[in-house]
Amino acid sequence: MNLQSDESRTNTVGLCATCTHSRKIQSDRGSIFFLCQLSENDPAFPRYPRLPVLSCPGYVPAPASPA
């Protein structure tokens, strides 16, 4: 199992790693994708954006999880 640190995941995924509108999807084969939930109502947002996402007009940081 390949576990990445939060910092490493943020570098490879970009903004989607910390966005409220992003949902992590894992396929049966173990591939990981990030679904942009804004795409459900706005066609300007791709369902599965190319990573890393470096800028996005819909980005909203997710609330910090308690430590």
C-alpha positions as CSV (number, residue, x, y, z in Angstrom):
1,M,0.0,0.0,0.0
2,N,1.4,3.4,-1.0
3,L,0.6,6.0,1.5
4,Q,1.4,9.6,0.7
5,S,1.8,12.4,3.2
6,D,-0.6,15.3,3.0
7,E,2.0,17.6,1.7
8,S,3.0,15.2,-1.1
9,R,-0.6,14.6,-2.1
10,T,-1.2,18.4,-2.3
11,N,1.8,18.7,-4.6
12,T,0.6,15.9,-7.0
13,V,-3.1,16.7,-6.8
14,G,-3.1,20.4,-6.4
15,L,-6.1,22.3,-5.1
16,C,-8.4,19.4,-5.3
17,A,-6.6,17.7,-2.3
18,T,-8.0,20.4,0.0
19,C,-11.2,21.6,-1.8
20,T,-14.6,21.4,-0.3
21,H,-16.1,20.5,-3.7
22,S,-13.7,17.6,-4.4
23,R,-14.5,14.0,-3.6
24,K,-11.8,11.3,-3.8
25,I,-12.9,8.2,-5.8
26,Q,-11.0,4.9,-5.8
27,S,-11.6,2.4,-8.6
28,D,-11.8,-1.3,-8.1
29,R,-8.3,-1.5,-9.5
30,G,-6.9,1.0,-7.0
31,S,-6.7,4.1,-9.2
32,I,-7.6,7.3,-7.4
33,F,-9.5,10.1,-9.1
34,F,-10.8,13.4,-7.8
35,L,-14.4,14.2,-8.7
36,C,-15.4,17.9,-8.9
37,Q,-18.9,18.1,-7.5
38,L,-19.3,21.6,-9.0
39,S,-19.5,19.8,-12.4
40,E,-22.9,18.4,-11.4
41,N,-24.5,21.9,-11.8
42,D,-22.0,23.9,-13.9
43,P,-20.5,22.5,-17.1
44,A,-17.6,24.9,-16.9
45,F,-16.1,22.6,-14.3
46,P,-14.7,19.2,-15.6
47,R,-16.0,16.2,-13.7
48,Y,-12.5,14.7,-13.3
49,P,-10.0,17.6,-13.8
50,R,-6.5,17.0,-14.9
51,L,-4.1,17.0,-12.0
52,P,-2.5,18.9,-10.5
53,V,-5.1,21.7,-10.5
54,L,-3.1,24.8,-9.8
55,S,-5.9,27.4,-10.1
56,C,-9.7,27.1,-10.0
57,P,-12.4,29.7,-9.7
58,G,-14.5,27.3,-7.7
59,Y,-11.9,26.4,-5.1
60,V,-13.1,26.6,-1.5
61,P,-10.7,25.3,1.2
62,A,-12.1,22.5,3.2
63,P,-12.4,23.1,6.9
64,A,-9.3,21.9,8.8
65,S,-9.9,18.6,10.5
66,P,-9.2,18.5,14.3
67,A,-5.8,17.3,15.2
